Amino acid sequence: MRVLIIGAAGRMGLALARAARELADVRIAGAVTSEGSPLLERDLGELAGIGAIGVPLVSDLPGRLTECD
């Protein structure tokens, strides 16, 4: 299942990223944060402390909805 984490730069969003990494059937397809966040374009995995996963934080929610199940 491809998931999108909304509020990905927050405490719960980062916890979801760590939890999703442990589930074999879950793939993080996108990570959305607020438009003015200084963390935009940073890798979600690096922010969550699990290493780079190739998913940058973006602010375009509508554009990412097509990438998840």
Secondary structure, DSSP 8 states (H G I E B T S, - for coil): -EEEEETTTSHHHHHHHHHHHT-TT-EEEEEE--TT-TTTTSBHHHHHTS---S-BEES-HHHHHTT--
